[in-house]
Amino acid sequence: MDFQFDATTDGRPIKIVSVVDEHTRECLGGLADRSITAEVLIDELDRLAYGGQLPGGRLQNSHLQFLKQTGAKCSP
C-alpha cells in the first residue's frame, strides 16, 4: 500500500492510494480522491480481501498496524 499526495493546477489537494502485490508487482486496486478517510480505505481493503484480490484474503501486519494507528476499526 502506497500513499501519494499531490495538487491539481488550481492548488486543490488530491490523495492517491495504490495497493500493489509485492511479489508480482500487480496493481490490485487503488483510490484517488480529494479526501480518503480511514473508513473509505478500510472498505476498499475489505473489498479487495474478500473479493479474492489480496493473496490469501489477508492484510499484511503493517497495513493493520497503520489502520490501528489511525484509530480505525477493521475486521481481521
N, C-alpha and C positions, 0 to 999 in steps of 0.2 A: 504494500500500500504506500503510495507516494502522494504528498500534498504539494500543490503548486499554487502560488498566489501571483496575480498579475492585475493589470488595469487596462481598461479599454481606452481608446484615444480621447474620450471625454473625461478621463480620470476616475471613472467608476470602477470599484474593485470587482474582480472575478476570481473565484476559487475553483480549483480542479483537483479531483481525487482520481488516481489511477490504481487499479488492482491488477497486478501482474504476477503470473506464476513464475517464481524464481528459477524453477528448473527448465521449463520450456520457453520462457520469455513470452508466453502468450498473454495478451491482454484479456483478462476475464471480465472486466467491467469498469465502470467509472462514472463520475458525476462532474458536471460543470454548471455552476450557478453563481449568482451574486452572494448567496448565503447558503452554507451547508451546515446544518445543525447536527449534533451528535445523533439525534433521533433519526434524521434522514439517512445518515451514514450507516447506522445500525440496520435500518430497513433494507438498504442496498446490500450490505454484507449478508444479512439473513436470506435475501433473495438469491444471492449467488451460492450460499452454502446449501440451502435447502432445495435449490433448483439444480443441484448437481454440478455447478460450475467450479466450486472450490474442491481441490483434491481431498478426498476423504470426508467432505462435508464439514470440515472443522476449520476454525480460525486459528491462526498461529498465536502463541502466547503473547508475542509482542503486540499484536493487534488488540487482544483482550486487555492487556495491561494499559494500552493507550486509552481504550474506551472507559476503563475503570477510573483512570486519572481525570477524565473529563466529567466524571460523576454520572455517566450514562449507565443504564441498566441494560444488560443484554442476556439473551438466552444462550446456554452452553451448547 
